[in-house]
Amino acid sequence: MNDIEGDGDPTAALDAVPSSTPGDELSLEPKRSVAESGSQVRPRLNDPRQILPVQTYKGASLWRKLVAVLGLGAFTVLGGLAITLVVGIIAIVAALVVQAAIS
């Protein structure tokens, strides 16, 4: 019922997608359903399910998750140290400027 039939020639040229006009929506002619039209229904050209192969999702291994968490933790610690160092240097420079201005 929902079987997808493959294209015989994967290198065949693609046809242009027919453009829709505002008059198409207002036509009085009843539209045929998918069941009635049978094999005349063309798949969407940009549908990724038609282009890409089916791949089952496999989650990341526990080892990769551990390495990611350790990396994020190390990045956070190093970033905190860098910010503390910059703020400390600015505070020292400001204190020296204030001391030089006073004396």
Protein Blocks (a to p, Z undefined) as FASTA:
>chain_A
ZZccddfblmbccdddddddfklmmpcbdcddfklnommpccdfklmklmpccddddddd
fklmmmmmmmmmmmmmmmmmmmmmmmmmmmmmmmmmmmmmmZZ
